[in-house]
């Protein structure tokens, strides 16, 4: 499986409709920075720190 994902795609094989915009990438990175997951015993709590 590593071989399948380790090489980069050739530009002619990349569908431009599926390439995320910079705005989408920034949103996902900001969201992941704000997400905090706390595990307590057998419970898991998720909190968005915004």
N, C-alpha and C positions, 0 to 999 in steps of 0.2 A: 504494500500500500504506500510506503514511503516513496517509491519510484513514481507512483502515479501522481503525487501531489508536489514533488520536489522540483519539477521543471516548470518553467514559466510558460504561459500560453502564447502562441504565436498571434500577433495582432489580427490576422485575417480570420482566425477561428474564434475570436472573442465577439460575442454579441453585444453591441454597444447599448442595447436597451437594458441589459442586466448588469452593467457596470455601475456601481453606486456613485452618487455625487459626493463631492467634498462635504456638503452640508449633512448628508446622511451619515457619513463616517464620523464627523464631529459630534453629531447627536448621540450616536451609539457609544463613542468614547466617553463623553460627558456623563451619560447615563450609567455606564459601568463604573465610573469613578464615584458616583453618588450612591450606588447600591451597596448596602452593608448587610451581610448575612451573619446572624449570630446563632450558634448552636448551643442549646442548653439541655443537658440530659438527652432525651430522645425527641426534643422539639427543635424546630428550625424557625427562626424569625427573620423576615426580610424587611428592611427599612430603606426608604429613599430619603437621602439626606439633602433635600432641597427646601 
